[in-house]
Amino acid sequence: MAVYAVERLAALANDHGDSVIPLRISDWLWNRGQNPAYKARPRHRTLSVHY
């Protein structure tokens, strides 16, 4: 689902005149998620073998 979401975000950005490739959006989201402010909040965890 994450791959689809990044592809859709890139398509929407391109539709609005911003030339961006999905890899850049993925990198931006990954790096933003590494911010200590995000890491400090407890996150939902799911234990499953189906990833």
C-alpha distance matrix in Angstrom:
0.0 3.8 5.4 5.1 6.1 8.7 9.9 10.5 12.3 14.3 15.3 16.4 18.3 19.9 20.9 22.7 24.6 22.8 22.3 19.3 17.2 13.5 14.9 17.0 14.5 12.5 16.0 17.1 14.3 15.0 18.7 18.7 17.1 19.9 22.5 24.9 24.6 21.0 21.9 24.9 23.0 22.2 18.5 17.2 17.2 16.1 18.1 16.6 17.0 13.7 11.3
3.8 0.0 3.8 5.4 5.0 6.2 8.6 9.8 10.5 12.3 14.2 15.3 16.4 18.3 19.8 21.2 22.8 20.5 20.0 16.7 14.6 10.8 11.8 13.7 11.1 8.8 12.2 13.3 10.7 11.3 15.0 15.1 13.7 16.6 19.1 21.8 21.7 18.2 19.2 22.4 21.0 20.6 17.2 16.6 16.8 16.4 18.6 17.6 18.1 15.3 12.2
5.4 3.8 0.0 3.8 5.5 5.3 6.2 8.7 10.0 10.7 12.4 14.3 15.5 16.6 18.4 20.2 21.3 19.2 18.1 14.9 12.3 8.5 9.7 12.3 10.5 8.4 12.0 13.7 12.0 12.5 16.1 16.8 16.0 18.6 21.3 24.2 24.4 21.1 22.1 25.5 24.4 24.1 20.8 20.2 20.2 19.6 21.4 20.0 19.8 16.9 13.8
5.1 5.4 3.8 0.0 3.8 5.5 5.1 6.2 8.6 9.9 10.5 12.3 14.2 15.3 16.4 18.5 20.1 18.6 17.8 15.1 13.0 9.7 12.0 14.2 11.9 10.9 14.7 15.8 13.9 15.3 18.7 18.9 18.2 21.2 23.5 26.5 26.2 22.9 24.3 27.4 25.9 25.7 22.2 21.4 21.7 21.0 23.0 21.6 21.6 18.3 15.7
6.1 5.0 5.5 3.8 0.0 3.8 5.4 5.1 6.2 8.6 9.8 10.5 12.3 14.2 15.2 16.7 18.6 16.9 16.7 14.0 12.7 9.4 11.8 13.1 10.0 9.5 13.3 13.5 11.4 13.4 16.6 16.2 15.7 19.0 20.9 23.8 23.2 20.0 21.8 24.8 23.2 23.3 20.1 19.6 20.5 20.4 22.9 22.0 22.6 19.6 16.9
8.7 6.2 5.3 5.5 3.8 0.0 3.8 5.4 5.0 6.2 8.6 9.8 10.5 12.2 14.1 15.4 16.7 14.4 13.8 10.7 9.1 5.7 8.1 9.3 6.5 6.4 10.1 10.6 9.3 11.3 14.2 14.3 14.5 17.5 19.5 22.8 22.5 19.6 21.4 24.6 23.5 24.1 21.1 21.2 22.0 22.2 24.5 23.8 24.1 21.4 18.2
9.9 8.6 6.2 5.1 5.4 3.8 0.0 3.8 5.5 5.2 6.2 8.7 9.9 10.6 12.3 14.4 15.5 13.8 12.8 10.2 8.3 5.6 8.9 10.7 8.8 9.2 12.7 13.5 12.8 14.8 17.6 17.9 18.3 21.1 23.1 26.5 26.3 23.4 25.2 28.4 27.3 27.8 24.7 24.5 25.1 24.9 27.1 25.9 25.9 22.9 19.9
10.5 9.8 8.7 6.2 5.1 5.4 3.8 0.0 3.8 5.4 5.0 6.1 8.5 9.7 10.4 12.4 14.3 13.3 13.2 11.4 10.6 8.5 12.0 13.0 10.4 11.5 15.1 15.0 13.9 16.5 19.2 18.8 19.2 22.4 24.0 27.2 26.5 23.7 25.8 28.8 27.3 27.8 24.8 24.5 25.6 25.5 28.0 27.0 27.4 24.2 21.5
12.3 10.5 10.0 8.6 6.2 5.0 5.5 3.8 0.0 3.8 5.4 5.1 6.1 8.6 9.8 10.7 12.6 10.9 11.3 9.3 9.4 7.6 10.9 10.8 7.8 9.8 12.9 12.1 11.3 14.4 16.6 15.8 16.8 20.0 21.2 24.6 23.7 21.2 23.6 26.5 25.2 26.2 23.6 23.9 25.3 25.7 28.4 27.9 28.5 25.7 22.7
14.3 12.3 10.7 9.9 8.6 6.2 5.2 5.4 3.8 0.0 3.8 5.5 5.1 6.1 8.5 9.9 10.7 8.7 8.2 6.0 6.0 5.4 9.0 8.9 7.2 9.6 12.4 12.1 12.4 15.1 17.0 16.9 18.4 21.1 22.5 26.1 25.6 23.3 25.6 28.6 27.8 28.9 26.3 26.7 27.8 28.2 30.7 29.9 30.2 27.4 24.3
15.3 14.2 12.4 10.5 9.8 8.6 6.2 5.0 5.4 3.8 0.0 3.8 5.5 5.1 6.1 8.7 9.9 9.4 9.1 8.4 8.6 8.5 12.2 12.6 11.0 13.2 16.1 15.8 15.9 18.7 20.7 20.5 21.8 24.7 26.0 29.5 28.9 26.5 28.8 31.8 30.6 31.6 28.8 28.9 30.1 30.2 32.6 31.7 31.9 28.8 25.9
16.4 15.3 14.3 12.3 10.5 9.8 8.7 6.1 5.1 5.5 3.8 0.0 3.8 5.4 5.0 6.4 8.9 8.7 10.0 9.7 11.0 10.8 14.4 13.9 11.7 14.3 17.1 16.0 15.9 19.1 20.9 20.0 21.4 24.6 25.3 28.8 27.6 25.4 28.2 30.8 29.5 30.7 28.1 28.4 30.0 30.4 33.1 32.5 33.1 30.1 27.3
18.3 16.4 15.5 14.2 12.3 10.5 9.9 8.5 6.1 5.1 5.5 3.8 0.0 3.8 5.4 5.2 6.5 5.2 6.9 6.8 9.2 9.9 13.1 11.7 10.0 13.3 15.4 14.0 14.7 18.0 19.1 18.3 20.3 23.2 23.8 27.3 26.4 24.6 27.4 30.0 29.1 30.7 28.4 29.2 30.8 31.5 34.3 33.9 34.5 31.7 28.6
19.9 18.3 16.6 15.3 14.2 12.2 10.6 9.7 8.6 6.1 5.1 5.4 3.8 0.0 3.8 5.3 5.1 4.9 5.2 6.5 8.7 10.4 13.6 12.8 12.0 15.2 17.1 16.3 17.4 20.4 21.6 21.3 23.3 26.0 26.8 30.5 29.8 27.9 30.5 33.4 32.6 34.1 31.6 32.2 33.6 34.1 36.7 35.9 36.2 33.3 30.3
20.9 19.8 18.4 16.4 15.2 14.1 12.3 10.4 9.8 8.5 6.1 5.0 5.4 3.8 0.0 3.8 5.5 7.4 8.7 10.3 12.3 13.5 17.0 16.2 15.0 18.0 20.3 19.2 19.9 23.1 24.4 23.7 25.6 28.5 29.1 32.7 31.6 29.7 32.5 35.1 34.0 35.4 33.0 33.3 34.9 35.3 38.0 37.2 37.7 34.6 31.8
22.7 21.2 20.2 18.5 16.7 15.4 14.4 12.4 10.7 9.9 8.7 6.4 5.2 5.3 3.8 0.0 3.8 5.8 8.7 10.6 13.4 14.8 17.9 16.4 15.0 18.5 20.3 18.6 19.5 22.9 23.7 22.7 24.9 27.8 27.9 31.4 30.1 28.6 31.7 34.0 33.0 34.8 32.7 33.4 35.3 36.0 38.9 38.5 39.2 36.3 33.4
24.6 22.8 21.3 20.1 18.6 16.7 15.5 14.3 12.6 10.7 9.9 8.9 6.5 5.1 5.5 3.8 0.0 3.8 6.2 9.2 12.4 14.7 17.4 15.7 15.2 18.8 20.1 18.6 20.2 23.4 23.9 23.3 25.8 28.3 28.5 32.2 31.2 29.9 32.8 35.4 34.7 36.6 34.6 35.5 37.2 38.0 40.7 40.3 40.8 37.9 34.9
22.8 20.5 19.2 18.6 16.9 14.4 13.8 13.3 10.9 8.7 9.4 8.7 5.2 4.9 7.4 5.8 3.8 0.0 3.8 6.0 9.7 12.0 14.3 12.2 11.9 15.6 16.6 15.0 16.9 20.0 20.2 19.8 22.5 24.8 25.1 28.8 28.1 26.8 29.6 32.3 31.9 33.8 31.9 33.0 34.6 35.6 38.3 38.0 38.4 35.8 32.5
22.3 20.0 18.1 17.8 16.7 13.8 12.8 13.2 11.3 8.2 9.1 10.0 6.9 5.2 8.7 8.7 6.2 3.8 0.0 3.8 7.0 10.1 12.1 10.5 11.2 14.5 15.4 14.7 16.9 19.5 19.9 20.2 22.8 24.8 25.6 29.4 29.1 27.7 30.1 33.1 32.9 34.6 32.5 33.6 34.8 35.6 37.9 37.4 37.5 34.9 31.5
19.3 16.7 14.9 15.1 14.0 10.7 10.2 11.4 9.3 6.0 8.4 9.7 6.8 6.5 10.3 10.6 9.2 6.0 3.8 0.0 3.8 6.6 8.4 6.8 7.6 10.8 11.7 11.4 13.5 15.9 16.5 17.1 19.4 21.4 22.5 26.3 26.3 24.7 26.9 30.0 29.8 31.4 29.2 30.3 31.3 32.1 34.4 33.9 34.0 31.5 28.1
17.2 14.6 12.3 13.0 12.7 9.1 8.3 10.6 9.4 6.0 8.6 11.0 9.2 8.7 12.3 13.4 12.4 9.7 7.0 3.8 0.0 3.8 5.5 5.6 6.9 9.0 10.4 11.2 13.0 14.7 16.0 17.1 18.9 20.8 22.5 26.3 26.6 24.6 26.4 29.8 29.6 30.9 28.4 29.2 29.8 30.3 32.3 31.5 31.2 28.8 25.3
13.5 10.8 8.5 9.7 9.4 5.7 5.6 8.5 7.6 5.4 8.5 10.8 9.9 10.4 13.5 14.8 14.7 12.0 10.1 6.6 3.8 0.0 3.8 5.4 5.2 6.2 8.6 9.9 10.6 12.2 14.2 15.3 16.5 18.6 20.7 24.3 24.6 22.2 23.8 27.3 26.9 27.8 25.2 25.7 26.2 26.6 28.5 27.7 27.5 25.0 21.6
14.9 11.8 9.7 12.0 11.8 8.1 8.9 12.0 10.9 9.0 12.2 14.4 13.1 13.6 17.0 17.9 17.4 14.3 12.1 8.4 5.5 3.8 0.0 3.8 5.5 5.0 6.1 8.5 9.9 10.4 12.1 14.1 15.3 16.7 19.0 22.6 23.5 21.3 22.5 26.1 26.2 27.1 24.6 25.5 25.7 26.2 27.9 27.2 26.8 24.7 21.1
17.0 13.7 12.3 14.2 13.1 9.3 10.7 13.0 10.8 8.9 12.6 13.9 11.7 12.8 16.2 16.4 15.7 12.2 10.5 6.8 5.6 5.4 3.8 0.0 3.8 5.4 5.1 6.1 8.6 9.8 10.5 12.1 14.1 15.5 17.2 21.0 21.7 19.9 21.5 24.9 25.2 26.7 24.6 25.9 26.5 27.5 29.5 29.2 29.3 27.3 23.6
14.5 11.1 10.5 11.9 10.0 6.5 8.8 10.4 7.8 7.2 11.0 11.7 10.0 12.0 15.0 15.0 15.2 11.9 11.2 7.6 6.9 5.2 5.5 3.8 0.0 3.8 5.5 5.0 6.1 8.5 9.9 10.5 12.2 14.4 15.9 19.7 19.8 17.7 19.6 22.9 22.7 24.1 21.9 23.1 24.0 25.1 27.4 27.2 27.6 25.5 21.9
12.5 8.8 8.4 10.9 9.5 6.4 9.2 11.5 9.8 9.6 13.2 14.3 13.3 15.2 18.0 18.5 18.8 15.6 14.5 10.8 9.0 6.2 5.0 5.4 3.8 0.0 3.8 5.5 5.2 6.1 8.6 9.9 10.6 12.6 14.9 18.4 19.0 16.5 17.8 21.4 21.2 22.2 19.7 20.7 21.2 22.1 24.1 23.9 24.2 22.2 18.6
16.0 12.2 12.0 14.7 13.3 10.1 12.7 15.1 12.9 12.4 16.1 17.1 15.4 17.1 20.3 20.3 20.1 16.6 15.4 11.7 10.4 8.6 6.1 5.1 5.5 3.8 0.0 3.8 5.5 5.1 6.0 8.4 9.8 10.8 13.0 16.7 17.8 15.9 16.9 20.5 21.0 22.3 20.4 21.9 22.4 23.7 25.5 25.6 25.8 24.4 20.6
17.1 13.3 13.7 15.8 13.5 10.6 13.5 15.0 12.1 12.1 15.8 16.0 14.0 16.3 19.2 18.6 18.6 15.0 14.7 11.4 11.2 9.9 8.5 6.1 5.0 5.5 3.8 0.0 3.8 5.5 5.3 6.0 8.5 10.1 11.3 15.1 15.6 14.1 15.8 19.0 19.5 21.3 19.7 21.6 22.6 24.3 26.6 27.1 27.8 26.3 22.6
14.3 10.7 12.0 13.9 11.4 9.3 12.8 13.9 11.3 12.4 15.9 15.9 14.7 17.4 19.9 19.5 20.2 16.9 16.9 13.5 13.0 10.6 9.9 8.6 6.1 5.2 5.5 3.8 0.0 3.8 5.5 5.1 6.1 8.8 10.3 13.9 14.0 11.7 13.5 16.8 16.7 18.2 16.3 18.0 19.1 20.8 23.3 23.9 24.8 23.3 19.7
15.0 11.3 12.5 15.3 13.4 11.3 14.8 16.5 14.4 15.1 18.7 19.1 18.0 20.4 23.1 22.9 23.4 20.0 19.5 15.9 14.7 12.2 10.4 9.8 8.5 6.1 5.1 5.5 3.8 0.0 3.8 5.5 5.1 6.6 9.3 12.6 13.7 11.3 12.1 15.7 16.1 17.3 15.4 17.2 17.7 19.5 21.5 22.1 22.9 21.8 18.1
18.7 15.0 16.1 18.7 16.6 14.2 17.6 19.2 16.6 17.0 20.7 20.9 19.1 21.6 24.4 23.7 23.9 20.2 19.9 16.5 16.0 14.2 12.1 10.5 9.9 8.6 6.0 5.3 5.5 3.8 0.0 3.8 5.4 5.2 7.1 10.7 12.2 10.8 11.7 15.0 16.2 18.0 16.9 19.3 20.0 22.2 24.2 25.2 26.0 25.2 21.6
18.7 15.1 16.8 18.9 16.2 14.3 17.9 18.8 15.8 16.9 20.5 20.0 18.3 21.3 23.7 22.7 23.3 19.8 20.2 17.1 17.1 15.3 14.1 12.1 10.5 9.9 8.4 6.0 5.1 5.5 3.8 0.0 3.8 5.4 5.5 9.3 9.6 8.3 10.2 13.2 13.9 16.2 15.3 17.9 19.3 21.8 24.2 25.5 26.8 25.9 22.4
17.1 13.7 16.0 18.2 15.7 14.5 18.3 19.2 16.8 18.4 21.8 21.4 20.3 23.3 25.6 24.9 25.8 22.5 22.8 19.4 18.9 16.5 15.3 14.1 12.2 10.6 9.8 8.5 6.1 5.1 5.4 3.8 0.0 3.8 5.4 8.3 8.8 6.2 7.5 10.9 11.3 13.0 11.8 14.3 15.6 18.1 20.5 22.0 23.5 22.8 19.4
19.9 16.6 18.6 21.2 19.0 17.5 21.1 22.4 20.0 21.1 24.7 24.6 23.2 26.0 28.5 27.8 28.3 24.8 24.8 21.4 20.8 18.6 16.7 15.5 14.4 12.6 10.8 10.1 8.8 6.6 5.2 5.4 3.8 0.0 3.8 6.3 8.4 7.0 6.7 10.2 11.8 13.6 13.0 15.9 16.7 19.4 21.4 23.1 24.3 24.1 20.8
22.5 19.1 21.3 23.5 20.9 19.5 23.1 24.0 21.2 22.5 26.0 25.3 23.8 26.8 29.1 27.9 28.5 25.1 25.6 22.5 22.5 20.7 19.0 17.2 15.9 14.9 13.0 11.3 10.3 9.3 7.1 5.5 5.4 3.8 0.0 3.8 5.4 5.5 6.4 8.8 10.8 13.5 13.8 17.1 18.5 21.6 23.8 25.8 27.4 27.3 24.0
24.9 21.8 24.2 26.5 23.8 22.8 26.5 27.2 24.6 26.1 29.5 28.8 27.3 30.5 32.7 31.4 32.2 28.8 29.4 26.3 26.3 24.3 22.6 21.0 19.7 18.4 16.7 15.1 13.9 12.6 10.7 9.3 8.3 6.3 3.8 0.0 3.8 5.4 4.8 5.9 8.9 11.7 13.0 16.6 18.0 21.4 23.5 26.0 27.9 28.1 25.2
24.6 21.7 24.4 26.2 23.2 22.5 26.3 26.5 23.7 25.6 28.9 27.6 26.4 29.8 31.6 30.1 31.2 28.1 29.1 26.3 26.6 24.6 23.5 21.7 19.8 19.0 17.8 15.6 14.0 13.7 12.2 9.6 8.8 8.4 5.4 3.8 0.0 3.8 5.5 5.4 7.2 10.7 12.2 15.8 18.0 21.5 24.0 26.5 28.8 28.8 26.0
21.0 18.2 21.1 22.9 20.0 19.6 23.4 23.7 21.2 23.3 26.5 25.4 24.6 27.9 29.7 28.6 29.9 26.8 27.7 24.7 24.6 22.2 21.3 19.9 17.7 16.5 15.9 14.1 11.7 11.3 10.8 8.3 6.2 7.0 5.5 5.4 3.8 0.0 3.8 5.5 5.8 8.7 9.1 12.6 14.7 18.0 20.7 23.1 25.3 25.1 22.3
21.9 19.2 22.1 24.3 21.8 21.4 25.2 25.8 23.6 25.6 28.8 28.2 27.4 30.5 32.5 31.7 32.8 29.6 30.1 26.9 26.4 23.8 22.5 21.5 19.6 17.8 16.9 15.8 13.5 12.1 11.7 10.2 7.5 6.7 6.4 4.8 5.5 3.8 0.0 3.8 5.5 7.4 8.3 11.9 13.2 16.7 18.9 21.5 23.6 24.0 21.3
24.9 22.4 25.5 27.4 24.8 24.6 28.4 28.8 26.5 28.6 31.8 30.8 30.0 33.4 35.1 34.0 35.4 32.3 33.1 30.0 29.8 27.3 26.1 24.9 22.9 21.4 20.5 19.0 16.8 15.7 15.0 13.2 10.9 10.2 8.8 5.9 5.4 5.5 3.8 0.0 3.8 6.5 9.0 12.7 14.5 18.2 20.4 23.4 25.9 26.4 24.1
23.0 21.0 24.4 25.9 23.2 23.5 27.3 27.3 25.2 27.8 30.6 29.5 29.1 32.6 34.0 33.0 34.7 31.9 32.9 29.8 29.6 26.9 26.2 25.2 22.7 21.2 21.0 19.5 16.7 16.1 16.2 13.9 11.3 11.8 10.8 8.9 7.2 5.8 5.5 3.8 0.0 3.8 6.3 9.9 12.3 16.0 18.7 21.7 24.5 24.8 22.7
22.2 20.6 24.1 25.7 23.3 24.1 27.8 27.8 26.2 28.9 31.6 30.7 30.7 34.1 35.4 34.8 36.6 33.8 34.6 31.4 30.9 27.8 27.1 26.7 24.1 22.2 22.3 21.3 18.2 17.3 18.0 16.2 13.0 13.6 13.5 11.7 10.7 8.7 7.4 6.5 3.8 0.0 3.8 6.9 9.1 12.8 15.4 18.6 21.6 22.1 20.4
18.5 17.2 20.8 22.2 20.1 21.1 24.7 24.8 23.6 26.3 28.8 28.1 28.4 31.6 33.0 32.7 34.6 31.9 32.5 29.2 28.4 25.2 24.6 24.6 21.9 19.7 20.4 19.7 16.3 15.4 16.9 15.3 11.8 13.0 13.8 13.0 12.2 9.1 8.3 9.0 6.3 3.8 0.0 3.7 6.3 9.8 12.8 15.6 18.6 18.7 17.0
17.2 16.6 20.2 21.4 19.6 21.2 24.5 24.5 23.9 26.7 28.9 28.4 29.2 32.2 33.3 33.4 35.5 33.0 33.6 30.3 29.2 25.7 25.5 25.9 23.1 20.7 21.9 21.6 18.0 17.2 19.3 17.9 14.3 15.9 17.1 16.6 15.8 12.6 11.9 12.7 9.9 6.9 3.7 0.0 3.8 6.7 10.1 12.8 16.1 16.1 14.9
17.2 16.8 20.2 21.7 20.5 22.0 25.1 25.6 25.3 27.8 30.1 30.0 30.8 33.6 34.9 35.3 37.2 34.6 34.8 31.3 29.8 26.2 25.7 26.5 24.0 21.2 22.4 22.6 19.1 17.7 20.0 19.3 15.6 16.7 18.5 18.0 18.0 14.7 13.2 14.5 12.3 9.1 6.3 3.8 0.0 3.8 6.5 9.5 12.7 13.4 12.4
16.1 16.4 19.6 21.0 20.4 22.2 24.9 25.5 25.7 28.2 30.2 30.4 31.5 34.1 35.3 36.0 38.0 35.6 35.6 32.1 30.3 26.6 26.2 27.5 25.1 22.1 23.7 24.3 20.8 19.5 22.2 21.8 18.1 19.4 21.6 21.4 21.5 18.0 16.7 18.2 16.0 12.8 9.8 6.7 3.8 0.0 3.8 6.1 9.6 10.1 9.9
18.1 18.6 21.4 23.0 22.9 24.5 27.1 28.0 28.4 30.7 32.6 33.1 34.3 36.7 38.0 38.9 40.7 38.3 37.9 34.4 32.3 28.5 27.9 29.5 27.4 24.1 25.5 26.6 23.3 21.5 24.2 24.2 20.5 21.4 23.8 23.5 24.0 20.7 18.9 20.4 18.7 15.4 12.8 10.1 6.5 3.8 0.0 3.8 7.1 8.9 9.5
16.6 17.6 20.0 21.6 22.0 23.8 25.9 27.0 27.9 29.9 31.7 32.5 33.9 35.9 37.2 38.5 40.3 38.0 37.4 33.9 31.5 27.7 27.2 29.2 27.2 23.9 25.6 27.1 23.9 22.1 25.2 25.5 22.0 23.1 25.8 26.0 26.5 23.1 21.5 23.4 21.7 18.6 15.6 12.8 9.5 6.1 3.8 0.0 3.8 5.4 7.0
17.0 18.1 19.8 21.6 22.6 24.1 25.9 27.4 28.5 30.2 31.9 33.1 34.5 36.2 37.7 39.2 40.8 38.4 37.5 34.0 31.2 27.5 26.8 29.3 27.6 24.2 25.8 27.8 24.8 22.9 26.0 26.8 23.5 24.3 27.4 27.9 28.8 25.3 23.6 25.9 24.5 21.6 18.6 16.1 12.7 9.6 7.1 3.8 0.0 3.8 6.0
13.7 15.3 16.9 18.3 19.6 21.4 22.9 24.2 25.7 27.4 28.8 30.1 31.7 33.3 34.6 36.3 37.9 35.8 34.9 31.5 28.8 25.0 24.7 27.3 25.5 22.2 24.4 26.3 23.3 21.8 25.2 25.9 22.8 24.1 27.3 28.1 28.8 25.1 24.0 26.4 24.8 22.1 18.7 16.1 13.4 10.1 8.9 5.4 3.8 0.0 3.8
11.3 12.2 13.8 15.7 16.9 18.2 19.9 21.5 22.7 24.3 25.9 27.3 28.6 30.3 31.8 33.4 34.9 32.5 31.5 28.1 25.3 21.6 21.1 23.6 21.9 18.6 20.6 22.6 19.7 18.1 21.6 22.4 19.4 20.8 24.0 25.2 26.0 22.3 21.3 24.1 22.7 20.4 17.0 14.9 12.4 9.9 9.5 7.0 6.0 3.8 0.0
